[in-house]
Structure formats: C-alpha cells, structure tokens
C-alpha cells in the first residue's frame, strides 16, 4: 500500500510537505478513514474555584426560560461570554471529586481531576496537610488518546497535545494535570513558539523565525494539481492559516525588538502577555485540529494555586490571594467573578473559532465534531471544596444534550470521566481511577 511519503517521493516532492497532508481524504490509508466522522476533545483547566452564585444557574433544565418562546434566559455573570453559545452549552452540577488521601486540597484537586485516583505519598508539602507526590494513575485524556491511536482510522500524528498559558516552570503536583501513567506527569507547553516548532518543525528559536512555507510552497503547489477540488481547498486553507499565524509570530517578535524595562523575571513580563499567549495557543490548537494532527488536547491556564494578576482587567491582586477572601468580601467576589468571566471569554473565543471553521472533508463546522470541557480543581476557592466542581461542556463532539444544566445528584467525578470516555468510543471501559468511586459506570442523562 502506498503511503503519503511514497506519494510525495513519486511526485518528486520533499518530505517537508508531509505535515500538511494528514487531513486529505484522497490520500487516506483506506476508504474508511475518509468516511469516518471525527470526534475531538479539548479539556480546559482554570484554577482556584469559582464564585458559585455567579457561576451556577438557579435551576436545572433548559436555558430557555419560557418553553413557548425561543428567547434564552440570562446566564449568571461568569457565563455571560457564552450568551450566543447557550444552545451548545451543557453544565453538569452535583459531580464531586471524592478522592482523598495525601496532599492538600489544591494538590488533590488538580492531580486527581483527570485521573480519578489518589496521589502517591511524596515529599511535596502543601498547606496544612500531609505531603504527596504525583498521581498514581493515567489521566482520562491519555486513556482516550491511547485508544484512538490503536485504530488506523483514528490514529493521528500526535496522540495528544498539551497547551499551557502562564504555567510555572516548576515540576510539582500543583502544575500538572495530565498523566501518561502512574508517576508520569506530562508538562504542558505554554510557549506558543515552542508549540509552533513542535507542530511544524522548522523554526529554530524566537530570534530566527523563517517561513516554513518558503521551503515547501512550490511543492504544495505541485501537489495541489493532483488533488480533487475538496482536498485542494483544505490544503490551501491550512497553508494560509499557518502562514497567517507565522506572520503574527514575526510581527510579535519585531515589536519586541525595542529596549524593554527591567522586569521581575517570570512574573510581570509573562503575566502581561497572558491574553496574547492565550489567543496564540488558541490559533495553534484550531490549526492542529484542522490538520488532524491530534483529536485530544488540553489547555491549562496557570496552575493550581494560580497567581495570575489580571492587570488588563484593572485587577492588581493575585488570583489565588483573592480566592481565599471570605464570601462576605464583596470586592474580592466581584473581582473573582470578572477573572472567571475572562477565562470564559477565552474559551468562548476558542469555541467560536471552531464554530466558524468548516469541518475538513466533512459536513458542518468543527465545533459540530468537537467538545470543549471547562473545569477546575476546586468548586470554591476559600473553602477548598471539591464539591460541585465546574463542568461546562461546549460543542457537539461527545453527543451530549446541550442548552441546559443537568443535576447529576451527588456523584463521584469518576463516573463523569467514564461518560466522556464512552462518548469518545471507549464503550468497554467500566472502571477508571479508583474503582470504589465508579458506581454503576457512566452517568445517565447526559445524552
């Protein structure tokens, strides 16, 4: 059977064009790949809990307040960025992280969030609790991508991609949520330039950005004349997206060429760039999905005990410090609401980018085949509660019924992780993480 590499060789084209061909149905390994309906999953993490009364709607059920009307009811303040995505939004309340054991609330919050299992004993000391180490099991995203990689119709160039924004350069339990297995944390890439290099492989560093398309432009043009109309359109759209993003990288680099004031390393300079980094990572993530480089991704904003200072919102205090203020502190609650609404707006932007991007080689748009899950290590910051952790699903990739809030009825989050796995094709998985918290299996009522 001819591979894509063989085809390139027969046409006299360089292997550097290979990354652009992963989503072309006419070059698929077999016909079933071209017909297969893709499912994609993005898990987005933001830290330190939420202001509950400004996140959760008052009642379960449809977001449409009057069933006889098409008008949609008002969402709580944190969720207002999803106003025009209400019909694509599902909130699941009453799902708790019931994992206990070593580590403080933040450590168990992020370390057990996607693994559903206890942390190993270790020497990382948290606040007023026993020290702990890494998680003792695989995270659900890695379970899913391992399954997808076993099948030629769903295998991709990268099993998964881990994006970050302002994640501290420290290897500890508070900074890792993705695990390849017990004691095997996976660090997110929070430098867009590094992620660009990982995806497209031709940039050397931030000071020497050269066009990867200059090298392959001629080859892509030669290849295009051999493709059917639909694949030629996909190839051209993807090449245009990469070139556009590269120009943005170059412009950003040139704008930084002037002398900058001396700043505290790793805090102010990075902190002020968080909105820019977020949007750059979003473009890379959409591009990676469009090229079918992967179908599973995570996007981690800062870390558990995250201390972003959102000065672009007029907020000078650090997020984690604010999250420890009592609920009676109106000023702190208002600022935390705005902080979480900013995160929501970034996720809504990601959803809109997917919603406006045609599904490559398929019907509809990419959000029709993608689900974004927004979650947190805590339900509430000042109490370090693991009850009512936010679970917000946006998009149709998992086939869940959207446009509503669902009450799960005080269930362990292991069962929700199982539901996500089943929706991604792991229908034989009946236990995940600590089996004591898997109950009767996946949650009912999601679809």
Secondary structure, DSSP 8 states (H G I E B T S, - for coil): ---HHHHHHHTT--GGGGGG-TT-GGG-SSHHHHH----EEEEEE--S---GGGTS-SSSEES-S-TTS-------GGGGGGGGGGGGEEEEEEEE----SSS-HHHHHHHTTTT-S-B---SB--SSS--B-SBSS--HHHHHHHHHHTSTTT--SSS-EEEEES--S--SGGG--EEEETTEEE--B--HHHHHHHHH-----TT----HHHHHHHHHHHHHTTS-HHHHHHHHHHHHHHHHHHHHHHHHHHHTTS------TTTHHHHHTHHHHHHHHHHHHHHHHHTTS-SEEEEEES-TT-----GGGT--S-HHHHHTS-TT-HHHHHHHHHHHHHHHHHHHHHHHHHHHSB-TTSSSBGGGGEEEEEE-S-SBTTTTB-TT--EEEEESTT----SEEEEEEEEEHHHHHHHHHHHTT-TT----SSGGG-TTSS-SS--
